[in-house]
Amino acid sequence: MSKKTYLLFDIGGTWIKAAAAERGTDGDVISETAKAASPLNTSASADDLSRALIELARQLTSTPSAIVVSTAGVVNYHGSGLEFTAAHLSALLDRDWIKNLKKTFNCPVNLINDADCALIGAVEKGLVKGAGALGLMVIGTGLGFSVWRNGRRWRPGWSYTLLGSVTNGEHSLNDIISASHLASHSANNDLCEVLSEPAYADTRHRYFKNLARAVELATLLYQLDEVALSGGLVDACLAAGVDLQKQVSSYFKNDTVQLDVFKEGNRLQMHGALAMAKAEAVAEQVRFKNDFSQLKTEQAYDGELKLHEMSSRDLVRTFLTAEQQAGEQLFNGEEKLAECADLIADRLKSGGRLIYVGCGSSGRIAALDAVELPCTYGLEPDRAICLVAGGIADASIDIEHQFEEDASAVPEMLLLDIQQNDVVIGISASGSAYYVRSALAMARERSALSLLLSVEAPEQPMFDHHIPLRSGAEVVSGSTRMKAGTATKKILNTLSSTAMILMGKVYDTHMVDLACINEKLICRASKILQEIFECDPTAAQALLKKNDYNLLKAINSKDG
């Protein structure tokens, strides 16, 4: 098998950095970074950028298998181009430079925002894990910023967290926090000189004070547990022997703000880009390439029906009959559901997570199941996760508008740091959604348990197990929120509830690990204690209160 080489670019306003990566005997090896002065300015063209990139690339490799480019600006959801960037980077908006790269090297080219890429690199290096909310500032020519919340990239309003665009009335944080602007105080444009020489003490004082205010602002705006710094500023501070964390922290007005410095600096983008390149290469192999019109979900439920001529009563009866048929068909898959529930429970018992991935109605139905597991069965919130194409912040209530189903789920999956004990369930009624296929392919590559829910098994096995929805064609052709949606909800509820019971979260018919988060659930917990221990309401309430309203703890304390 031929060795694969991945070409990684980080395009900034001052420098373009590049590296090549290959799989060696001891893992992936990233070459030393090559760099060249960025040709980007307000008058630069796409051809200027293409020439610079191709020249750098040829210093490193002549035959890359894939190229990943990280850069500042708003990258579209598919990673195929930029939608917005700073004026001096405007040449990036002309996609001819992407076409030139593809034509020159005959390989796929994926784009990603530089802060998002650094965040993926931080996850890959084990710097970000578990639950919580972290904001990563990538400081170079400008200020890149990305928010990670419980394993997911957080973009409320379908938008980027453009912290750098915040202004004080005259200047934006992009200008105030710019490491390049700080370097310009030196006659030699030497950042290390400004960071270390006594002559620049006042300049450093103002800069670190402004950076501290930016960290505090980010913490407040995005309700963060921690802010981390990376990028060229970090590299320069390390080279100059400056303790960046100590310097910035000394200016905090709020002593609850948590700051970290990722000493990998600009190398984080390279690690993130490599992870992207490898995972996208795996995902691309399972893209649906057949005729969409031949999918079962696109066929007619009954070719003789004329819905537009039917009465409301007849329409209701037709829909209810079809929905009932969809539910009844699921009994033909009992054994498969039981087998998968056992496998899911085993992974969860080993500390794994249950991760749903879906688009449109499938994703929203899955999100409902995931969000209810913590309060119903006491599963930790960061172990019941749903990825919905378009972004979890808004996709649950807004219609897709950017062909999100056709985008790759690789960036979101990388941020989740998929592990062997995890369970990834992809839901796509047609089985064709690339968002779901790419997620399953990556999950399988990382040895997680991967399951696909779809009407029929796809032509390519990018999963460990297939669970057929058995819903067939829809009354309204293609509207899979109907029969397929009914089957999806029944299957997911059955799988997760069975797995939770197998994990010991139910006693008799009672939810014993439920979260007492409102009066109704407190009342339910009290009633469960009354039934289990045959005690009166007063004793049950006292037992529950004594155990901090933790029902399972109350049951175990009484048993003891």
C-alpha positions as CSV (number, residue, x, y, z in Angstrom):
1,M,0.0,0.0,0.0
2,S,1.4,3.4,-1.0
3,K,2.3,5.8,1.8
4,K,-0.1,8.7,2.2
5,T,1.2,12.2,2.6
6,Y,-0.9,15.1,3.8
7,L,-0.2,18.7,3.1
8,L,-1.1,21.2,5.8
9,F,-1.3,25.0,5.4
10,D,-1.9,27.7,7.9
11,I,-2.6,31.0,6.1
12,G,-2.1,34.2,8.1
13,G,-1.9,37.8,7.3
14,T,1.9,37.9,7.9
15,W,3.1,34.4,7.2
16,I,1.9,31.3,5.3
17,K,3.1,28.2,7.1
18,A,3.1,24.7,5.6
19,A,4.0,21.2,6.7
20,A,3.8,17.7,5.3
21,A,2.7,14.7,7.4
22,E,3.3,11.0,6.8
23,R,2.5,7.9,8.8
24,G,5.7,6.4,10.2
25,T,6.4,3.3,12.2
26,D,5.9,5.2,15.5
27,G,2.8,7.1,14.3
28,D,2.3,10.3,12.3
29,V,5.3,12.4,11.6
30,I,4.8,16.1,10.8
31,S,7.7,17.8,9.0
32,E,9.4,20.9,10.2
33,T,7.3,23.9,9.2
34,A,8.2,25.8,6.1
35,K,7.0,29.3,5.8
36,A,7.0,32.3,3.5
37,A,5.8,35.8,3.8
38,S,2.1,36.1,3.0
39,P,1.4,37.8,-0.3
40,L,-2.0,38.8,1.0
41,N,-3.0,42.4,1.1
42,T,-5.9,44.5,-0.2
43,S,-4.6,44.3,-3.8
44,A,-3.5,40.7,-3.8
45,S,-5.1,38.2,-6.2
46,A,-6.1,34.6,-6.0
47,D,-3.2,33.8,-8.5
48,D,-0.7,35.5,-6.1
49,L,-1.9,33.2,-3.3
50,S,-1.9,30.1,-5.5
51,R,1.7,30.7,-6.5
52,A,2.9,31.1,-2.9
53,L,1.1,28.0,-1.8
54,I,2.2,25.8,-4.6
55,E,5.8,27.0,-4.2
56,L,5.7,26.2,-0.5
57,A,4.1,22.8,-1.1
58,R,6.7,21.7,-3.6
59,Q,9.4,22.3,-1.0
60,L,7.7,19.6,1.1
61,T,6.1,17.1,-1.2
62,S,5.1,16.6,-4.8
63,T,2.2,14.1,-4.3
64,P,0.0,15.0,-1.4
65,S,-3.0,12.6,-0.8
66,A,-5.0,15.5,0.7
67,I,-4.6,19.2,1.6
68,V,-6.1,21.0,4.6
69,V,-6.0,24.7,4.8
70,S,-6.6,26.7,8.1
71,T,-7.1,30.4,7.9
72,A,-8.8,33.3,9.5
73,G,-12.3,34.1,8.5
74,V,-15.7,32.5,8.2
75,V,-15.4,29.2,6.4
76,N,-18.6,27.8,5.0
77,Y,-20.1,24.7,6.6
78,H,-18.8,22.4,3.9
79,G,-15.2,23.5,4.2
80,S,-15.1,24.4,0.5
81,G,-14.6,28.2,0.7
82,L,-14.7,31.4,2.7
83,E,-17.7,33.5,3.1
84,F,-16.2,36.4,5.0
85,T,-12.7,37.6,6.1
86,A,-10.7,40.7,6.9
87,A,-10.0,43.2,4.0
88,H,-6.3,42.3,3.8
89,L,-7.2,38.7,3.3
90,S,-9.9,39.3,0.7
91,A,-8.1,37.3,-2.0
92,L,-9.1,34.2,0.0
93,L,-12.7,34.8,-1.0
94,D,-11.9,34.1,-4.7
95,R,-12.1,30.3,-4.9
96,D,-9.8,30.1,-7.9
97,W,-6.9,29.5,-5.6
98,I,-8.6,26.4,-4.3
99,K,-9.3,25.2,-7.8
100,N,-5.6,25.8,-8.7
101,L,-4.5,23.7,-5.7
102,K,-6.9,20.9,-6.6
103,K,-5.8,21.0,-10.3
104,T,-2.0,21.1,-9.5
105,F,-2.0,18.3,-7.0
106,N,-5.1,16.3,-8.0
107,C,-6.3,15.8,-4.5
108,P,-9.1,17.0,-2.2
109,V,-8.7,20.4,-0.5
110,N,-10.6,21.2,2.7
111,L,-10.7,24.5,4.5
112,I,-11.2,25.2,8.2
113,N,-11.2,28.3,10.4
114,D,-7.8,28.6,12.1
115,A,-9.2,28.8,15.6
116,D,-11.4,25.8,15.0
117,C,-8.4,23.9,13.6
118,A,-6.3,24.8,16.6
119,L,-9.1,23.6,18.9
120,I,-9.2,20.3,17.1
121,G,-5.4,20.1,17.5
122,A,-5.8,20.8,21.2
123,V,-8.3,17.9,21.5
124,E,-6.0,15.6,19.6
125,K,-3.1,16.5,22.0
126,G,-5.3,15.8,25.0
127,L,-5.3,19.5,26.1
128,V,-9.1,19.7,26.1
129,K,-11.3,16.9,27.4
130,G,-14.3,16.0,29.5
131,A,-17.1,18.5,30.1
132,G,-17.2,22.2,30.5
133,A,-16.8,25.3,28.4
134,L,-13.5,26.6,27.0
135,G,-12.7,29.4,24.6
136,L,-9.5,29.2,22.6
137,M,-7.8,32.5,21.5
138,V,-5.4,32.1,18.5
139,I,-3.3,35.3,18.5
140,G,-1.2,36.2,15.5
141,T,-1.9,38.9,13.0
142,G,-5.4,39.0,14.3
143,L,-7.5,37.3,17.1
144,G,-9.0,34.0,16.2
145,F,-11.5,32.5,18.6
146,S,-13.4,29.3,19.0
147,V,-15.7,28.0,21.8
148,W,-15.8,24.4,22.9
149,R,-18.7,23.3,25.1
150,N,-19.0,19.7,26.4
151,G,-17.2,18.4,23.3
152,R,-19.0,20.5,20.7
153,R,-18.1,23.6,18.8
154,W,-20.5,26.3,19.9
155,R,-21.9,28.7,17.3
156,P,-25.2,30.3,18.4
157,G,-27.1,31.9,15.6
158,W,-25.4,29.7,12.9
159,S,-22.5,32.1,13.3
160,Y,-18.9,32.2,14.4
161,T,-17.9,33.5,17.8
162,L,-16.2,36.6,16.3
163,L,-14.6,37.9,19.4
164,G,-12.0,39.8,17.4
165,S,-14.7,42.0,15.9
166,V,-15.7,43.5,19.3
167,T,-14.7,47.2,19.4
168,N,-14.0,49.8,22.1
169,G,-15.5,52.5,19.9
170,E,-12.2,53.0,17.9
171,H,-10.4,49.8,17.6
172,S,-11.4,46.1,17.4
173,L,-9.8,43.4,19.5
174,N,-8.3,42.1,16.3
175,D,-6.2,45.3,16.3
176,I,-5.6,45.7,20.0
177,I,-4.6,42.1,20.6
178,S,-2.7,41.6,17.4
179,A,0.8,40.1,17.9
180,S,1.9,41.6,14.6
181,H,0.8,45.0,15.8
182,L,2.8,44.5,19.0
183,A,5.9,43.5,16.9
184,S,5.6,46.7,14.8
185,H,6.8,48.7,17.8
186,S,10.2,47.4,17.1
187,A,12.2,48.9,14.2
188,N,13.1,45.4,13.2
189,N,9.5,44.2,13.5
190,D,10.9,41.7,16.1
191,L,8.2,40.4,18.4
192,C,10.7,38.7,20.7
193,E,12.5,42.0,21.1
194,V,9.3,43.8,22.2
195,L,8.5,41.0,24.6
196,S,11.9,41.0,26.3
197,E,13.7,44.3,26.0
198,P,13.4,46.9,28.9
199,A,12.8,49.7,26.5
200,Y,9.4,48.3,25.6
201,A,8.1,47.8,29.2
202,D,5.3,50.4,28.9
203,T,4.2,48.8,25.5
204,R,4.1,45.4,27.1
205,H,2.2,46.7,30.1
206,R,-0.6,48.1,27.8
207,Y,-0.7,45.0,25.7
208,F,-1.0,42.5,28.5
209,K,-3.5,44.6,30.3
210,N,-5.6,44.7,27.1
211,L,-5.2,41.0,26.6
212,A,-6.4,40.4,30.2
213,R,-9.5,42.5,29.5
214,A,-10.2,40.5,26.4
215,V,-9.9,37.2,28.3
216,E,-12.3,38.5,31.0
217,L,-14.7,39.7,28.3
218,A,-14.7,36.3,26.5
219,T,-15.3,34.6,29.9
220,L,-18.3,36.8,30.5
221,L,-19.8,36.8,27.0
222,Y,-19.6,33.1,26.4
223,Q,-20.0,31.9,30.0
224,L,-16.6,30.0,29.9
225,D,-15.0,27.9,32.5
226,E,-11.6,28.6,31.0
227,V,-9.8,30.6,28.3
228,A,-6.7,29.2,26.6
229,L,-4.1,31.0,24.4
230,S,-2.3,29.7,21.4
231,G,-0.8,31.0,18.1
232,G,2.2,33.0,17.2
233,L,2.1,35.1,20.4
234,V,2.7,31.9,22.4
235,D,5.6,30.8,20.2
236,A,7.2,34.2,20.6
237,C,6.8,34.3,24.4
238,L,8.4,30.9,24.7
239,A,11.3,32.0,22.5
240,A,11.7,35.2,24.6
241,G,11.4,33.4,27.9
242,V,8.3,35.2,28.9
243,D,5.7,33.6,31.2
244,L,2.6,34.6,29.2
245,Q,0.1,33.1,31.7
246,K,1.7,34.9,34.6
247,Q,1.9,38.2,32.8
248,V,-1.7,38.2,31.6
249,S,-3.1,36.8,34.9
250,S,-1.5,39.6,36.9
251,Y,-3.9,42.1,35.2
252,F,-7.1,40.2,36.0
253,K,-9.7,42.2,37.9
254,N,-11.8,39.0,38.4
255,D,-9.8,36.3,40.3
256,T,-12.3,33.6,39.2
257,V,-11.1,33.8,35.6
258,Q,-9.2,30.7,34.5
259,L,-6.4,31.1,32.0
260,D,-4.2,28.4,30.3
261,V,-1.5,28.7,27.7
262,F,-1.2,25.9,25.1
263,K,2.6,25.8,24.6
264,E,2.2,24.1,21.2
265,G,1.4,27.5,19.8
266,N,1.0,27.5,16.0
267,R,1.7,23.8,15.9
268,L,-1.8,23.2,17.2
269,Q,-3.1,24.2,13.8
270,M,-0.9,21.6,12.1
271,H,-2.0,18.8,14.5
272,G,-5.6,19.8,13.9
273,A,-5.2,20.0,10.1
274,L,-3.5,16.5,10.1
275,A,-6.4,15.0,12.0
276,M,-8.8,16.6,9.6
277,A,-6.9,15.4,6.5
278,K,-6.8,11.8,7.7
279,A,-10.4,11.7,8.9
280,E,-11.8,13.4,5.7
281,A,-9.9,10.9,3.6
282,V,-11.7,8.0,5.4
283,A,-15.0,9.7,5.1
284,E,-14.7,10.6,1.4
285,Q,-14.6,6.9,0.6
286,V,-18.2,6.3,1.8
287,R,-19.9,9.3,0.1
288,F,-23.2,8.3,-1.6
289,K,-22.7,8.2,-5.3
290,N,-25.8,6.4,-6.6
291,D,-29.1,7.6,-8.0
292,F,-31.1,9.4,-5.2
293,S,-34.3,8.8,-7.1
294,Q,-33.9,5.0,-6.6
295,L,-33.9,5.3,-2.8
296,K,-36.8,3.5,-1.0
297,T,-37.7,6.7,0.8
298,E,-38.3,8.5,-2.5
299,Q,-40.8,5.9,-3.7
300,A,-44.6,6.2,-3.6
301,Y,-46.4,4.6,-0.6
302,D,-49.5,4.1,-2.8
303,G,-49.3,5.2,-6.4
304,E,-53.1,5.3,-6.6
305,L,-53.5,7.8,-3.8
306,K,-54.6,11.4,-4.8
307,L,-54.0,13.1,-1.5
308,H,-55.0,16.5,-2.9
309,E,-58.5,15.2,-3.5
310,M,-59.0,13.5,-0.2
311,S,-61.1,14.7,2.8
312,S,-59.5,15.5,6.1
313,R,-61.0,12.4,7.7
314,D,-59.5,10.2,4.9
315,L,-56.2,11.9,5.2
316,V,-56.0,11.3,8.9
317,R,-57.0,7.7,8.6
318,T,-54.4,7.2,5.8
319,F,-51.6,8.7,7.9
320,L,-52.5,6.9,11.1
321,T,-52.7,3.6,9.3
322,A,-49.3,4.1,7.7
323,E,-47.8,5.2,11.1
324,Q,-49.2,2.1,12.7
325,Q,-47.8,-0.1,10.0
326,A,-44.4,1.4,10.6
327,G,-44.5,0.6,14.3
328,E,-45.7,-3.0,13.7
329,Q,-42.9,-3.7,11.3
330,L,-40.4,-3.1,14.1
331,F,-41.3,-6.4,15.8
332,N,-39.5,-8.1,13.0
333,G,-36.3,-6.6,14.3
334,E,-36.5,-7.5,18.0
335,E,-33.4,-9.7,18.0
336,K,-31.2,-7.1,16.3
337,L,-32.4,-4.4,18.7
338,A,-31.7,-6.6,21.7
339,E,-28.2,-7.4,20.4
340,C,-27.4,-3.8,19.8
341,A,-28.8,-2.8,23.3
342,D,-26.5,-5.3,24.9
343,L,-23.5,-3.9,23.0
344,I,-24.5,-0.3,23.9
345,A,-24.8,-1.1,27.6
346,D,-21.4,-2.9,27.6
347,R,-19.7,0.2,26.1
348,L,-21.5,2.5,28.5
349,K,-20.5,0.4,31.5
350,S,-16.9,0.8,30.4
351,G,-17.2,4.6,30.6
352,G,-18.1,5.3,27.0
353,R,-20.6,7.8,25.6
354,L,-23.7,7.5,23.6
355,I,-23.4,9.8,20.5
356,Y,-26.2,10.3,18.1
357,V,-25.6,11.9,14.6
358,G,-28.4,13.0,12.3
359,C,-29.7,15.6,9.9
360,G,-33.1,17.3,9.9
361,S,-35.9,15.4,11.5
362,S,-33.6,12.4,12.3
363,G,-31.2,14.6,14.2
364,R,-34.0,16.4,16.1
365,I,-35.6,13.2,17.1
366,A,-32.3,11.9,18.3
367,A,-31.6,15.1,20.2
368,L,-34.8,14.6,22.1
369,D,-33.7,11.1,23.2
370,A,-30.2,12.2,24.2
371,V,-31.3,15.3,26.2
372,E,-33.8,13.3,28.3
373,L,-31.3,10.5,29.3
374,P,-29.6,12.5,32.1
375,C,-32.8,13.6,33.8
376,T,-34.6,10.3,33.3
377,Y,-31.8,7.8,34.0
378,G,-29.1,9.9,35.6
379,L,-26.6,9.4,32.8
380,E,-24.0,12.2,33.0
381,P,-24.9,15.0,30.5
382,D,-21.5,14.8,28.7
383,R,-22.1,11.1,28.0
384,A,-25.4,11.6,26.1
385,I,-24.6,13.7,23.1
386,C,-26.3,14.5,19.8
387,L,-24.7,16.1,16.7
388,V,-27.2,17.7,14.3
389,A,-26.1,18.8,10.9
390,G,-25.8,22.6,10.9
391,G,-24.8,22.9,14.6
392,I,-26.6,21.9,17.8
393,A,-27.2,25.4,19.0
394,D,-29.9,26.2,16.4
395,A,-30.5,23.1,14.2
396,S,-33.0,21.7,16.6
397,I,-35.5,24.5,15.9
398,D,-34.4,26.0,12.5
399,I,-34.7,24.7,9.0
400,E,-31.5,23.7,7.3
401,H,-30.5,26.2,4.6
402,Q,-26.9,25.5,3.6
403,F,-27.1,21.8,2.4
404,E,-25.9,20.8,5.8
405,E,-26.8,17.1,5.1
406,D,-24.1,17.0,2.4
407,A,-21.4,18.4,4.7
408,S,-18.9,16.3,6.6
409,A,-19.3,15.7,10.3
410,V,-15.5,15.2,10.7
411,P,-14.8,18.5,12.5
412,E,-17.5,17.9,15.1
413,M,-16.4,14.3,15.5
414,L,-12.8,15.3,16.0
415,L,-13.8,17.8,18.7
416,L,-15.6,15.0,20.5
417,D,-12.4,13.0,20.6
418,I,-14.1,9.6,19.7
419,Q,-12.8,6.7,21.8
420,Q,-13.1,3.0,21.6
421,N,-15.7,2.7,24.4
422,D,-18.0,5.2,22.7
423,V,-21.2,4.3,20.8
424,V,-22.0,6.3,17.6
425,I,-25.5,5.9,16.2
426,G,-26.1,7.5,12.9
427,I,-29.7,8.2,11.8
428,S,-30.4,8.7,8.1
429,A,-33.7,7.3,6.7
430,S,-32.4,7.2,3.2
431,G,-28.9,6.1,4.3
432,S,-27.4,8.7,1.9
433,A,-26.7,11.7,4.2
434,Y,-22.9,12.4,4.0
435,Y,-23.0,14.0,7.4
436,V,-24.1,10.7,8.9
437,R,-21.9,8.5,6.7
438,S,-18.7,10.5,7.4
439,A,-19.4,10.3,11.2
440,L,-19.9,6.5,11.1
441,A,-16.8,6.0,8.9
442,M,-14.7,8.0,11.4
443,A,-16.2,6.2,14.4
444,R,-15.4,2.8,12.9
445,E,-11.9,3.9,12.0
446,R,-11.4,4.8,15.7
447,S,-12.9,1.4,16.9
448,A,-16.0,3.0,18.5
449,L,-19.2,0.9,18.2
450,S,-21.0,2.3,15.1
451,L,-24.6,1.7,14.2
452,L,-26.7,3.0,11.4
453,L,-30.5,3.4,11.4
454,S,-31.9,3.6,7.9
455,V,-34.7,2.1,5.8
456,E,-32.4,-0.2,4.0
457,A,-28.7,-1.1,4.3
458,P,-26.5,1.2,2.1
459,E,-24.2,-0.2,-0.6
460,Q,-21.1,0.4,1.5
461,P,-20.6,-0.9,5.1
462,M,-19.3,2.1,6.9
463,F,-20.7,0.8,10.2
464,D,-20.6,-2.2,12.5
465,H,-24.3,-2.9,12.7
466,H,-27.3,-1.8,10.6
467,I,-30.7,-1.4,12.2
468,P,-33.5,-1.3,9.6
469,L,-36.2,1.2,10.1
470,R,-38.6,-1.0,8.1
471,S,-40.8,2.0,7.4
472,G,-40.8,1.7,3.7
473,A,-42.2,4.4,1.4
474,E,-43.9,7.5,2.8
475,V,-47.5,8.6,2.3
476,V,-46.1,12.0,1.2
477,S,-43.2,10.7,-0.9
478,G,-39.8,11.6,0.7
479,S,-41.2,13.1,3.9
480,T,-39.3,10.9,6.3
481,R,-40.5,12.9,9.3
482,M,-43.6,10.7,9.1
483,K,-43.2,6.9,9.1
484,A,-39.5,6.9,9.2
485,G,-39.6,9.4,12.1
486,T,-42.0,7.2,14.0
487,A,-39.8,4.2,13.6
488,T,-36.7,6.3,14.5
489,K,-38.3,7.5,17.8
490,K,-39.4,4.0,18.7
491,I,-36.1,2.4,18.0
492,L,-34.0,5.1,19.8
493,N,-36.2,5.1,22.8
494,T,-36.2,1.3,23.0
495,L,-32.4,1.0,22.5
496,S,-31.5,3.7,25.1
497,S,-34.1,2.6,27.7
498,T,-33.1,-1.0,27.4
499,A,-29.4,-0.1,27.7
500,M,-30.2,2.1,30.8
501,I,-32.1,-0.8,32.5
502,L,-29.2,-3.2,31.7
503,M,-26.9,-0.6,33.5
504,G,-29.0,-0.9,36.7
505,K,-30.8,2.4,36.4
506,V,-34.2,0.9,37.0
507,Y,-35.5,-0.9,40.1
508,D,-38.7,-2.9,39.4
509,T,-40.4,-0.4,37.1
510,H,-39.0,2.7,38.8
511,M,-36.4,5.1,37.5
512,V,-34.0,5.1,40.5
513,D,-31.3,7.3,39.0
514,L,-33.5,10.2,37.9
515,A,-32.4,13.8,38.5
516,C,-34.6,15.6,41.1
517,I,-34.5,18.9,39.2
518,N,-38.1,20.1,39.7
519,E,-41.1,19.5,42.1
520,K,-42.7,16.9,39.9
521,L,-39.5,14.8,39.9
522,I,-39.0,15.2,43.6
523,C,-42.6,14.1,44.1
524,R,-41.9,11.1,41.8
525,A,-38.8,10.2,43.7
526,S,-40.6,10.4,47.0
527,K,-43.4,8.1,45.8
528,I,-40.8,5.6,44.5
529,L,-39.2,5.5,48.0
530,Q,-42.7,5.0,49.6
531,E,-43.4,2.0,47.3
532,I,-40.0,0.4,47.6
533,F,-39.7,0.7,51.4
534,E,-43.4,0.8,52.2
535,C,-43.0,4.0,54.2
536,D,-45.2,7.2,54.6
537,P,-44.6,10.4,52.6
538,T,-43.0,12.2,55.5
539,A,-40.3,9.4,56.0
540,A,-39.7,9.3,52.2
541,Q,-39.2,13.1,52.0
542,A,-36.9,13.0,55.0
543,L,-34.8,10.2,53.5
544,L,-34.6,12.0,50.1
545,K,-33.5,15.3,51.8
546,K,-31.0,13.5,53.9
547,N,-29.3,12.2,50.7
548,D,-29.3,15.5,48.9
549,Y,-32.3,14.6,46.8
550,N,-30.2,11.8,45.2
551,L,-32.8,9.0,44.8
552,L,-30.3,6.2,44.1
553,K,-28.2,7.3,47.0
554,A,-31.3,7.2,49.2
555,I,-32.2,3.7,48.1
556,N,-28.7,2.4,48.7
557,S,-28.4,4.1,52.1
558,K,-31.7,2.5,53.2
559,D,-30.7,-0.9,51.9
560,G,-27.4,-0.6,53.9
